[in-house]
Amino acid sequence: MKKRFGNLVATVLALLILVLPGALSARERRGANLVITLKDGHFVTGELIAVKPDSLLLLAEKDESVDLAGIRSIRIVRKSKARLGGLYGSLAGTLIGGIEVALEGGTRTEIGLGLVFGGILGGAVGLGVGAIAGTDKTIQFEGKSESEIKQALSYLRGKARIRDYK
């Protein structure tokens, strides 16, 4: 028993040594990916570098400054979280399904079915929640008051690569 536990701990530590250095590497913070619709109908796409008092600085193929007065709307493009939500939901559903059947005094076969069906149901729910959580956010600028625009710029400042640009 003691040797088996020691082997498990050694295996987990070896995996952590292999996985953590990549996760702990110092990467530069990235800004949000934006698709800006201008009032003339054109689109500007790029990474948000900074929010200036009268413009947004984006990195596309080159640095580009977009004047706030010419913006109709801004769409913040987010990565889909459906896969991660499905994984977490499946894990949670498997645990809950297995524990539920075990507490009711089910046989091994019934516990196995509880694990499988709980995992499927939890995965489906997690997939839906993850898909909703990863949807793009659109901010309308046209027709908004000055205070609403300042609030939107404050939100965008938190999504920029350089947050405290003066």
Secondary structure in CASP SS format (residue, H / E / C, confidence):
PFRMAT SS
TARGET T0000
AUTHOR 0000-0000-0000
METHOD secondary structure of the structure
MODEL  1
M C 1.00
K H 1.00
K H 1.00
R H 1.00
F H 1.00
G H 1.00
N H 1.00
L H 1.00
V H 1.00
A H 1.00
T H 1.00
V H 1.00
L H 1.00
A H 1.00
L H 1.00
L H 1.00
I H 1.00
L H 1.00
V H 1.00
L H 1.00
P H 1.00
G H 1.00
A H 1.00
L H 1.00
S C 1.00
A C 1.00
R C 1.00
E C 1.00
R C 1.00
R C 1.00
G C 1.00
A C 1.00
N E 1.00
L E 1.00
V E 1.00
I E 1.00
T E 1.00
L E 1.00
K C 1.00
D C 1.00
G C 1.00
H C 1.00
F E 1.00
V E 1.00
T E 1.00
G E 1.00
E E 1.00
L E 1.00
I E 1.00
A E 1.00
V E 1.00
K C 1.00
P C 1.00
D C 1.00
S E 1.00
L E 1.00
L E 1.00
L E 1.00
L E 1.00
A C 1.00
E C 1.00
K C 1.00
D E 1.00
E E 1.00
S E 1.00
V E 1.00
D E 1.00
L H 1.00
A H 1.00
G H 1.00
I E 1.00
R E 1.00
S E 1.00
I E 1.00
R E 1.00
I E 1.00
V E 1.00
R C 1.00
K C 1.00
S C 1.00
K C 1.00
A H 1.00
R H 1.00
L H 1.00
G H 1.00
G H 1.00
L H 1.00
Y H 1.00
G H 1.00
S H 1.00
L H 1.00
A H 1.00
G H 1.00
T H 1.00
L H 1.00
I H 1.00
G H 1.00
G H 1.00
I H 1.00
E H 1.00
V H 1.00
A H 1.00
L H 1.00
E C 1.00
G C 1.00
G C 1.00
T C 1.00
R H 1.00
T H 1.00
E H 1.00
I H 1.00
G H 1.00
L H 1.00
G H 1.00
L H 1.00
V H 1.00
F H 1.00
G H 1.00
G H 1.00
I H 1.00
L H 1.00
G H 1.00
G H 1.00
A H 1.00
V H 1.00
G H 1.00
L H 1.00
G H 1.00
V H 1.00
G H 1.00
A H 1.00
I H 1.00
A H 1.00
G C 1.00
T C 1.00
D C 1.00
K E 1.00
T E 1.00
I E 1.00
Q E 1.00
F C 1.00
E C 1.00
G C 1.00
K C 1.00
S C 1.00
E H 1.00
S H 1.00
E H 1.00
I H 1.00
K H 1.00
Q H 1.00
A H 1.00
L H 1.00
S H 1.00
Y H 1.00
L H 1.00
R H 1.00
G H 1.00
K H 1.00
A C 1.00
R C 1.00
I C 1.00
R C 1.00
D C 1.00
Y C 1.00
K C 1.00
END
